[in-house]
Amino acid sequence: MPTPDAPLIVLRAATPADLPAVTALAASAFERLGDYAAILDGWCREPGVQTTVAVVAGETVGFLAWAFFRRDPARPPVLELLALAVAPDWRRRGLGRRLLWQTLSLAEQHAGAVGAREAALHVARGNDGARALFEQLGFVRDPAADTTYPSGVPGLRMVRPLEGTAALVLETA
């Protein structure tokens, strides 16, 4: 039951009506990385891209966009965590972790059907808080796949196996 100190946070699949709030949050959260309002808007319209939103009292306070992608026909698809953002007032309160847990758990249920065995993401160099969260959830750096964001900021590639999410949730809860 929610209390004033712990309001009800609803995690659910985004609908088209959520897109303006998601793109506004992306534009704010990723401002130094490029035009992520436009980038995320394009991603969210791609077939197969899923977006989970975190909603409190009708307000979108976080989201995670993800999809299974096969970049190399000779390799299995990978769960790509495309974007994770949390509104400033909701950071460092466990919301990003909850969005990640839910996504990893859901993806793990479908991984066998698509042949995926790995989750991956990029994090901006210098975003030490996000990087620490990803490391706590089992992600490790894959320097061979680092990239650069549209603004020129270096992006660090991180990966983790898609199995064992349920045990990880219990260990860190």
C-alpha contacts under 8 A as a table, 3 or more apart, distances in Angstrom:
res1	aa1	res2	aa2	distance
1	M	8	L	7.34
2	P	5	D	7.82
2	P	6	A	5.29
2	P	7	P	4.59
2	P	8	L	4.95
3	T	6	A	4.80
3	T	7	P	5.44
3	T	8	L	7.81
4	P	7	P	5.80
7	P	56	V	7.10
8	L	56	V	6.22
8	L	57	A	7.62
9	I	54	A	6.39
9	I	55	V	5.75
9	I	56	V	5.07
10	V	53	V	7.93
10	V	54	A	5.56
10	V	55	V	5.13
10	V	56	V	6.47
11	L	52	T	6.56
11	L	53	V	5.61
11	L	54	A	4.57
11	L	55	V	6.48
11	L	99	L	7.43
12	R	52	T	5.47
12	R	53	V	5.58
12	R	54	A	6.76
13	A	50	Q	7.36
13	A	51	T	5.95
13	A	52	T	4.54
13	A	53	V	6.19
14	A	17	A	7.83
14	A	18	D	5.80
14	A	19	L	7.57
14	A	50	Q	7.68
14	A	51	T	5.41
14	A	52	T	5.43
14	A	53	V	5.65
15	T	18	D	5.35
15	T	19	L	7.15
16	P	19	L	5.45
17	A	20	P	7.07
18	D	21	A	5.58
18	D	22	V	6.17
18	D	60	T	7.85
19	L	22	V	5.01
19	L	23	T	5.99
19	L	41	D	7.18
19	L	44	C	7.80
20	P	23	T	5.27
20	P	24	A	6.08
21	A	24	A	5.11
21	A	25	L	6.12
21	A	60	T	6.37
22	V	25	L	5.17
22	V	26	A	6.13
22	V	53	V	7.88
22	V	60	T	7.30
22	V	62	G	7.73
22	V	63	F	6.78
23	T	26	A	4.93
23	T	27	A	6.03
23	T	36	Y	7.28
23	T	37	A	4.59
23	T	38	A	7.45
23	T	40	L	6.21
23	T	41	D	6.19
24	A	27	A	5.09
24	A	28	S	6.34
24	A	37	A	6.25
25	L	28	S	5.22
25	L	29	A	5.98
25	L	61	V	7.96
25	L	62	G	7.53
25	L	85	A	6.97
25	L	86	V	7.60
25	L	87	A	6.79
26	A	29	A	5.10
26	A	30	F	5.69
26	A	31	E	7.74
26	A	36	Y	5.74
26	A	37	A	5.74
26	A	40	L	7.13
26	A	85	A	6.47
27	A	30	F	5.56
27	A	31	E	5.45
27	A	35	D	6.61
27	A	36	Y	5.15
27	A	37	A	4.69
28	S	31	E	5.32
29	A	85	A	6.20
29	A	86	V	7.50
29	A	87	A	7.50
30	F	33	L	5.32
30	F	34	G	6.81
30	F	35	D	7.84
30	F	36	Y	6.25
31	E	34	G	5.92
31	E	35	D	6.85
31	E	36	Y	7.12
32	R	151	S	6.83
32	R	153	V	7.95
33	L	36	Y	7.50
33	L	124	A	7.98
33	L	149	Y	5.65
33	L	150	P	6.14
33	L	151	S	4.98
33	L	152	G	7.34
33	L	153	V	6.30
34	G	149	Y	6.89
34	G	150	P	5.14
34	G	151	S	4.94
35	D	38	A	5.78
35	D	39	I	6.32
35	D	150	P	7.83
36	Y	39	I	4.59
36	Y	40	L	5.49
36	Y	41	D	7.89
37	A	40	L	5.45
37	A	41	D	6.01
38	A	41	D	5.06
38	A	42	G	6.26
39	I	42	G	5.27
39	I	43	W	6.31
40	L	43	W	4.89
40	L	44	C	5.97
40	L	83	A	7.96
41	D	44	C	5.29
41	D	45	R	6.48
42	G	45	R	5.31
42	G	46	E	6.59
43	W	46	E	5.24
43	W	49	V	6.72
44	C	49	V	5.91
44	C	50	Q	7.08
44	C	51	T	7.10
44	C	65	A	7.42
45	R	49	V	7.38
46	E	49	V	5.77
48	G	67	A	5.97
48	G	68	F	7.36
49	V	65	A	6.81
49	V	66	W	5.66
49	V	67	A	4.67
49	V	68	F	7.79
50	Q	65	A	5.64
50	Q	66	W	5.33
50	Q	67	A	6.01
51	T	63	F	6.70
51	T	64	L	5.54
51	T	65	A	4.17
51	T	66	W	6.29
52	T	63	F	5.43
52	T	64	L	5.27
52	T	65	A	6.42
52	T	99	L	7.33
52	T	103	T	7.76
53	V	60	T	6.57
53	V	61	V	7.65
53	V	62	G	5.77
53	V	63	F	4.25
53	V	64	L	6.61
54	A	60	T	5.74
54	A	61	V	5.63
54	A	62	G	4.90
54	A	63	F	5.85
54	A	95	L	7.88
54	A	99	L	7.57
55	V	58	G	5.86
55	V	59	E	5.27
55	V	60	T	4.45
55	V	61	V	5.74
55	V	62	G	7.23
56	V	59	E	5.25
56	V	60	T	6.56
56	V	61	V	6.80
60	T	63	F	7.71
61	V	86	V	5.84
61	V	87	A	5.10
61	V	90	W	6.87
62	G	84	L	7.49
62	G	85	A	5.42
62	G	86	V	4.13
62	G	87	A	5.94
62	G	95	L	7.47
62	G	96	G	7.51
63	F	83	A	7.77
63	F	84	L	5.76
63	F	85	A	5.60
63	F	86	V	6.67
63	F	99	L	7.16
64	L	81	L	7.30
64	L	82	L	7.41
64	L	83	A	5.53
64	L	84	L	4.35
64	L	85	A	6.64
64	L	99	L	6.47
64	L	100	L	7.50
64	L	103	T	7.90
65	A	81	L	6.24
65	A	82	L	5.34
65	A	83	A	5.21
65	A	84	L	6.61
66	W	79	L	7.00
66	W	80	E	5.57
66	W	81	L	4.52
66	W	82	L	5.20
66	W	83	A	7.20
66	W	103	T	7.94
67	A	79	L	5.72
67	A	80	E	5.48
67	A	81	L	6.85
67	A	82	L	7.53
68	F	77	P	5.97
68	F	78	V	5.39
68	F	79	L	4.38
68	F	80	E	5.98
68	F	114	V	7.99
68	F	116	A	7.52
69	F	77	P	5.05
69	F	78	V	5.38
69	F	79	L	6.44
69	F	80	E	6.68
70	R	73	P	6.48
70	R	75	R	7.22
70	R	76	P	6.37
70	R	77	P	4.06
70	R	78	V	6.31
71	R	75	R	7.84
71	R	77	P	7.12
72	D	75	R	5.44
72	D	76	P	7.71
73	P	76	P	7.44
76	P	115	G	5.85
76	P	116	A	5.63
76	P	117	R	7.40
77	P	114	V	7.12
77	P	115	G	6.45
77	P	116	A	4.93
77	P	117	R	7.69
78	V	116	A	5.34
78	V	117	R	6.77
78	V	118	E	5.37
78	V	119	A	5.71
78	V	120	A	6.89
79	L	107	A	7.29
79	L	116	A	6.81
79	L	118	E	6.21
79	L	119	A	4.45
79	L	120	A	6.15
80	E	119	A	5.91
80	E	120	A	5.06
80	E	121	L	5.82
81	L	84	L	7.47
81	L	119	A	7.22
81	L	120	A	6.12
81	L	121	L	5.05
81	L	122	H	7.94
82	L	121	L	6.48
82	L	122	H	7.74
84	L	96	G	7.22
85	A	96	G	7.35
86	V	90	W	6.22
86	V	91	R	5.94
86	V	95	L	7.23
86	V	96	G	6.51
87	A	90	W	5.39
87	A	91	R	6.46
88	P	91	R	5.40
90	W	93	R	5.95
90	W	95	L	6.95
91	R	94	G	7.34
91	R	95	L	7.03
91	R	96	G	7.52
92	R	95	L	7.45
92	R	96	G	8.00
93	R	96	G	7.99
94	G	97	R	5.19
94	G	98	R	6.23
95	L	98	R	5.02
95	L	99	L	6.24
96	G	99	L	5.14
96	G	100	L	6.18
97	R	100	L	5.08
97	R	101	W	6.05
97	R	133	L	7.25
98	R	101	W	5.10
98	R	102	Q	6.12
99	L	102	Q	5.33
99	L	103	T	6.17
100	L	103	T	5.15
100	L	104	L	5.96
101	W	104	L	5.21
101	W	105	S	5.93
101	W	165	T	7.28
101	W	169	V	6.90
102	Q	105	S	5.18
102	Q	106	L	6.07
103	T	106	L	5.16
103	T	107	A	5.93
104	L	107	A	5.06
104	L	108	E	5.92
104	L	119	A	8.00
104	L	162	L	7.13
104	L	165	T	6.51
105	S	108	E	5.12
105	S	109	Q	6.52
105	S	165	T	5.92
105	S	166	A	6.81
106	L	109	Q	5.27
106	L	110	H	6.79
107	A	110	H	5.19
107	A	111	A	5.75
107	A	162	L	7.72
108	E	111	A	5.00
108	E	112	G	7.58
108	E	162	L	5.76
108	E	163	E	6.45
108	E	165	T	7.54
109	Q	112	G	7.22
110	H	113	A	5.47
110	H	114	V	6.71
111	A	114	V	5.39
111	A	115	G	5.67
111	A	116	A	4.78
111	A	117	R	6.58
111	A	162	L	7.53
112	G	115	G	4.88
112	G	116	A	6.33
112	G	117	R	7.80
113	A	116	A	7.96
116	A	162	L	7.64
117	R	161	P	5.88
117	R	162	L	5.25
117	R	163	E	7.38
118	E	159	V	6.78
118	E	160	R	5.69
118	E	161	P	4.41
118	E	162	L	4.90
119	A	159	V	5.55
119	A	160	R	5.36
119	A	161	P	6.12
119	A	162	L	5.89
120	A	139	F	7.88
120	A	157	R	7.08
120	A	158	M	5.59
120	A	159	V	4.28
120	A	160	R	6.56
121	L	157	R	5.80
121	L	158	M	5.45
121	L	159	V	6.60
122	H	146	D	7.64
122	H	147	T	7.94
122	H	155	G	5.59
122	H	156	L	5.24
122	H	157	R	4.51
122	H	158	M	6.13
123	V	127	N	6.83
123	V	130	A	7.25
123	V	131	R	6.66
123	V	155	G	5.35
123	V	156	L	5.24
123	V	157	R	6.69
123	V	158	M	7.68
124	A	127	N	5.52
124	A	149	Y	7.88
124	A	153	V	6.68
124	A	154	P	5.98
124	A	155	G	4.52
124	A	156	L	6.11
125	R	128	D	7.57
125	R	153	V	7.12
125	R	154	P	5.62
125	R	155	G	5.79
125	R	156	L	6.19
127	N	130	A	5.70
127	N	131	R	6.25
128	D	131	R	4.96
128	D	132	A	5.97
129	G	132	A	5.22
129	G	133	L	6.38
130	A	133	L	5.08
130	A	134	F	6.22
131	R	134	F	5.10
131	R	135	E	6.15
132	A	135	E	5.07
132	A	136	Q	6.16
133	L	136	Q	5.09
133	L	137	L	6.44
134	F	137	L	5.13
134	F	138	G	6.54
134	F	139	F	5.34
134	F	140	V	7.93
134	F	158	M	7.98
135	E	138	G	5.10
135	E	139	F	4.75
135	E	140	V	6.15
136	Q	139	F	7.29
137	L	168	L	7.03
138	G	160	R	5.87
139	F	158	M	5.59
139	F	159	V	4.96
139	F	160	R	4.62
140	V	158	M	5.11
140	V	159	V	5.46
140	V	160	R	6.42
141	R	156	L	7.00
141	R	157	R	5.82
141	R	158	M	4.31
141	R	159	V	6.48
142	D	145	A	5.81
142	D	146	D	6.98
142	D	156	L	7.54
142	D	157	R	5.32
142	D	158	M	5.41
142	D	159	V	6.64
143	P	146	D	5.21
143	P	156	L	6.80
143	P	157	R	6.34
145	A	156	L	7.69
145	A	157	R	5.70
146	D	154	P	7.49
146	D	155	G	5.73
146	D	156	L	4.80
146	D	157	R	4.88
147	T	154	P	6.08
147	T	155	G	4.93
147	T	156	L	6.55
147	T	157	R	7.27
148	T	151	S	7.82
148	T	152	G	5.59
148	T	153	V	5.66
148	T	154	P	4.42
148	T	155	G	5.04
149	Y	152	G	5.30
149	Y	153	V	5.31
149	Y	154	P	6.21
149	Y	155	G	6.15
150	P	153	V	7.42
161	P	164	G	7.90
162	L	165	T	7.02
164	G	167	A	5.42
164	G	168	L	6.32
165	T	168	L	4.98
165	T	169	V	6.21
166	A	169	V	5.20
166	A	170	L	6.52
167	A	170	L	5.21
167	A	171	E	6.22
168	L	171	E	5.08
168	L	172	T	6.21
169	V	172	T	5.48
169	V	173	A	5.82
170	L	173	A	5.37
